[in-house]
Amino acid sequence: MSTHPEAGSPAPSFTAPVIGGEYIEPTIVSLVDFFGQTVVLYFYPKDDTPGCTTQACALRDGWDSISAKAKVFGVSIDSIKSHEKFIKKHSLPFPILSDEDHRIADAYGVWVEKSMYGKTYFGTERTTAIINPDGTIKSILAKVKPAEHLAQVLAAL
């Protein structure tokens, strides 16, 4: 089982497709593309589910505050097509990375065993990584609650 990267350690690199925000068409981006900027990667389980929608809409509603401080990306294992629908339905101003093979989630230690109704399965832990402009981890906000996420990110920034 992987663990979250620690504050001060290099952020795990990634290359993945993204849609939304400034990316009108699906585009491939890498973490190195954002060197020199603070980056927020917020991992969430699934597009358009109640908790994930609450979390995304809070970021949307606080967009002026958060976007002035960092480049923000949602990350989930859903497809680009799913992300497009989610973004459009909720007027989300930020891009979302598609991590269908959960490589990014694995690298950040958020692809974890979960259980619901007595069944165990693997899924994404709702966790946020804040990455310094030099590419090191500033902080990890683990197992965040959707309604508290925006305030926690702003406090960490």
Buried (B, 14 or more C-beta within 10 A) or exposed (E): EEEBBEEEEEBBEBEBBBBBBEBEEBBEBEBEBBEEEBBBBBBBBBBBBEBBBEBBBBBBEBBEEBBEBBBBBBBBBBBBEBBBEBBEEBEBBBBBBBBEEBBBBBBBBBBBEEEEEEEEEEBBBBBBBBBBBEBBBBBBBEEBEBEEBBEBBEEBB
